[in-house]
Amino acid sequence: MPRSALLVCGLFLASSLVACSDDAESSGSPAGNTGTPPPSLSTDRIDAAAIASCPAAKTVLTTPEWITCLAGRRVAGKEPFGDVPCELRIGQGGAFEYVRNGAMTLSVPPRASWGASAFGTYQNDTDAFIAALSPDLPVAAGNARLEKLRVFFVGRGVEDNIEIDYLDAALARATYACRVEVL
């Protein structure tokens, strides 16, 4: 198996383990009603140069701070089922929004609003940028709750994508998946 394929498999496994850890302690954010709207978000695309400007990390680092290196950027694409347009917009200080079909679906306030249990992983080497984030936010009854954001920018024949795990207002687990445009 080529080195890049092994790396992708290993990174996916590491990301999957992160996605399964600390579920009992995770808390999410309300959908579109966090009380603190994210700052104005830029339309600058996440591209290879933006990723290259983020700190290099050949091994998986445990940090929720990785999202700040992509502040003011966005990535867009389509959801794999139904081809619904989707977009992840990253604001200053760790704020971000997920937009579906032109409407904001989920938003997360800046990092300063997150609790002490925020958790994230990050790896950025020449073959891949793979990161995950679970902000620790107050839960608002009756609103959707973000559980995890995962970003996979791998390239080389592998589809780049983002995934957002959340609990809807009725506490049913769901995932948004977005195949992003070529970086």
C-alpha positions in Angstrom: 0.0 0.0 0.0 1.5 3.5 -0.9 2.7 5.7 2.0 -0.1 8.3 1.3 -2.8 5.6 1.5 -1.4 4.3 4.8 -1.2 7.9 6.1 -4.9 8.6 5.2 -6.0 5.3 6.8 -4.0 6.1 10.0 -5.3 9.7 10.2 -8.8 8.5 9.6 -8.5 6.0 12.4 -7.0 8.6 14.7 -9.8 11.0 13.9 -12.4 8.3 14.4 -11.0 7.6 17.9 -11.2 11.3 18.7 -14.8 11.4 17.5 -15.7 8.6 19.9 -13.9 9.9 22.9 -15.4 12.0 25.7 -18.9 11.8 24.2 -20.4 11.8 27.7 -18.6 15.1 28.6 -19.3 16.8 25.3 -21.7 19.6 25.1 -22.8 21.5 22.1 -24.2 24.8 20.9 -27.6 25.8 19.9 -28.2 26.0 16.1 -28.0 29.6 15.0 -28.9 31.0 18.4 -25.8 31.0 20.6 -26.4 34.4 22.1 -23.1 35.6 20.7 -23.1 35.8 16.9 -19.8 35.2 15.2 -17.9 38.2 13.9 -18.3 39.1 10.3 -16.9 36.3 8.3 -14.7 36.7 5.2 -15.2 35.1 1.9 -11.5 34.1 1.4 -11.4 30.5 0.4 -9.4 27.9 2.3 -6.8 26.8 -0.2 -3.4 25.1 -0.3 -1.7 28.3 0.6 -4.0 28.9 3.7 -3.3 25.3 4.9 0.4 25.7 4.3 0.4 28.8 6.5 -1.0 26.8 9.5 1.6 25.3 11.8 3.1 22.0 10.5 2.5 18.9 12.6 3.6 15.5 11.4 2.0 13.8 14.4 -1.5 14.3 15.9 -1.6 17.2 18.4 -4.3 17.6 21.0 -5.5 21.2 20.8 -8.8 23.0 20.1 -6.8 26.1 19.0 -6.2 24.9 15.4 -9.3 26.6 14.1 -7.7 30.0 14.6 -5.2 29.4 11.9 -8.0 29.4 9.3 -9.8 32.5 10.7 -11.5 34.6 8.1 -11.7 31.8 5.6 -14.4 29.5 4.2 -14.7 26.3 2.3 -17.8 25.4 0.2 -19.1 22.3 -1.7 -22.1 20.1 -1.8 -23.6 17.5 0.5 -23.1 14.0 -1.0 -26.8 13.1 -0.8 -29.1 15.6 -2.6 -26.2 17.9 -3.7 -27.3 20.6 -1.3 -24.8 23.5 -1.3 -22.9 23.7 1.9 -20.2 25.9 3.4 -18.1 26.2 6.5 -17.2 29.7 7.5 -14.5 30.3 10.1 -14.5 33.6 11.9 -12.0 35.2 14.3 -11.2 33.6 17.6 -12.5 30.2 16.7 -16.1 31.2 15.8 -17.6 29.2 12.9 -20.8 28.7 11.0 -22.2 25.9 8.9 -24.4 27.0 6.0 -26.7 24.8 4.0 -28.4 26.0 0.8 -27.6 29.6 1.7 -29.0 29.5 5.3 -27.0 29.3 8.5 -27.7 26.0 10.1 -25.3 25.9 13.0 -23.0 28.5 14.6 -20.4 28.4 17.3 -19.2 31.6 19.1 -15.5 32.5 19.5 -13.2 30.4 21.6 -13.5 32.8 24.6 -17.1 31.5 25.1 -16.0 27.8 25.2 -15.6 26.0 28.5 -12.5 24.3 29.9 -13.4 20.9 28.4 -13.1 22.0 24.7 -11.2 19.3 22.9 -9.5 19.1 19.5 -7.0 17.3 17.4 -4.8 18.6 14.6 -2.4 17.2 12.1 -0.9 19.2 9.1 1.9 17.7 7.1 2.7 17.6 3.4 0.1 14.8 2.7 -2.9 16.0 4.7 -4.6 18.5 7.0 -6.9 16.6 9.3 -8.5 18.2 12.4 -11.4 17.7 14.8 -13.0 20.0 17.3 -15.5 19.6 20.2 -16.2 23.0 21.7 -17.5 23.0 25.3 -20.5 25.3 25.2 -23.5 25.8 27.5 -26.5 23.7 26.4 -29.8 25.5 25.6 -32.8 23.3 26.0 -34.8 22.7 22.8 -31.9 23.8 20.5 -29.6 21.7 18.3 -26.2 21.0 19.9 -22.9 20.7 18.1 -21.0 17.6 19.1 -17.9 17.6 16.8 -16.5 19.3 13.7 -14.1 17.2 11.6 -12.1 18.5 8.6 -10.3 16.3 6.1 -8.2 18.1 3.4 -6.2 15.2 1.9 -6.3 15.6 -1.9 -4.4 13.2 -4.1 -7.5 11.4 -5.3 -9.3 11.4 -1.9 -12.3 13.7 -1.6 -11.8 16.6 0.8 -14.7 17.0 3.2 -16.0 18.3 6.5 -18.4 16.5 8.8 -20.4 18.0 11.6 -22.0 15.8 14.2 -24.8 17.3 16.2 -27.9 16.5 18.3 -31.1 18.1 16.9 -33.6 19.9 19.1 -35.2 16.5 19.9 -31.8 15.1 20.8 -31.6 12.8 17.8 -28.0 12.3 16.6 -27.3 13.5 13.0 -24.4 14.4 10.8 -23.9 17.0 8.1 -21.3 16.0 5.5 -20.0 18.3 2.9 -17.7 17.3 -0.1 -15.7 20.5 -0.5 -14.4 22.0 -3.7 -10.9 21.2 -4.7 -8.5 23.2 -2.6 
